Amino acid sequence: MSYVITDNRSLAQYCQNAAGQSALAVDSEFIRQSTLYPKLGLIQLFDGKQLALVDPLTITDWQPLAQLFADETIVKTLHSCTEDLEALATIGIHHIQPLFDTQLAAELLGWGSSIGYAKLVERATGEVLDKSESRTDWLARPLAVKQLEYAANDVTYLLPLYQHLMEQFTNPALLPLLLAEGQQLQQRRANPLPPRLKYLEVKNGSLLRSRELAVLRELVAWRLDYAASRDLALGLVIKDFQMLELAKRKPGSVESLLNIPGMTGRDLRRHAKTLIELIELAKQLPQDGCPQAYYHLEHFPGEKVVLAELSQAIKETAAETAIPAAFLSVRRQLHEYFNWCWRVTDQERTLLPLPEYLTGWRQQLLLPHLPVPAHVQNLIKNLE
């Protein structure tokens, strides 16, 4: 049986009933087409007895749900939950403990990486799910019966899938890693890069010269602030490739902005003056105030060499531990460690979150294989 929850009292009652169960399936539906933050449209919950579809457009008191999610006696199971965590954060839910991600579980078991929910359900249960409503407008009201059925299916099969996956964890060392990873996903959201260092995340930024990086740094920090203040998707403010071009060309007039690919008349009218001012600010910085592509160059063998060494460290660790390489490391984590070692000053390094390679279970498994530059050896030694 399932029902739609549209008021605080009904949500509190559901949470009270679900508190006696051992596991809770969780999913969310949201819209994120033009906004920086997801717009939550529905929360699906299934405790094994009752399935609820919670309408976030009418609920004002989320404390009962937050308490349920924080209850360590109940396993919360989600699938590919990174965006769900972002959506739930918009209603003040930041702590889900313990968290069992079925996509990561399948990855850890060696079934493959980034397996979709429908495919995983079919493999585990034989059920074929209808995904025709995946692109529906979840903020529209009323939601059609077919939409509600689709949303319900996203948790109806999640508990059987969780139970099936649990049976596969015959190695007692693996399940703690999975649950620790669930907490790491939440910790990552709580420790973003400082705005002044967000330029490190721009692809191909390391190819720029020092003065160009100064421009990029100003543009990236401004874009984030502007997007956050208006809840706009970053790419709708200005795209990464446009910022790279602005950094390279450093235009000094509104007219010269026309040479930047994709700069429309509306973009020019809205941001031209600000962009020129930011570029001029970066051009006026003293040289020692400009970031470098890499630091400690006397010991730097080159980006390709270091990235190859890191990739090899992952392969060696995977072979030694029988943990799939895709679970040990994703591209973002690899570049996070690379940037922490080589792309910031020693002072800036103290402002960065500690790389995930150096935290939790990854530190113990990866550190014997990781290349550790001389200038960070003492820092890493103090972590052990």
Secondary structure, DSSP 8 states (H G I E B T S, - for coil): -EEEE-SHHHHHHHHHHHTTSSEEEEEEEEE-SS-SS-EEEEEEEE-SS-EEEE-TTT----HHHHHHHH-TTSEEEESS-HHHHHHHHTTT----SSEEEHHHHHHHTTS-SS--HHHHHHHHH------TTTT--TTSSS--HHHHHHHHHHHHTHHHHHHHHHHH--STTHHHHHHHHHHHHHHHHHS---GGGGGGGSTTGGGS-HHHHHHHHHHHHHHHHHHHHHT--HHHH--HHHHHHHHHH---SHHHHTTSTT--HHHHHHHHHHHHHHHHHHHTS-GGGS--S-S-GGG---HHHHHHHHHHHHHHHHHHH---HHHH--HHHHHHHHHHHHSS-HHHHTTS---GGGSHHHHHHHTTTS---GGGHHHHHTT-
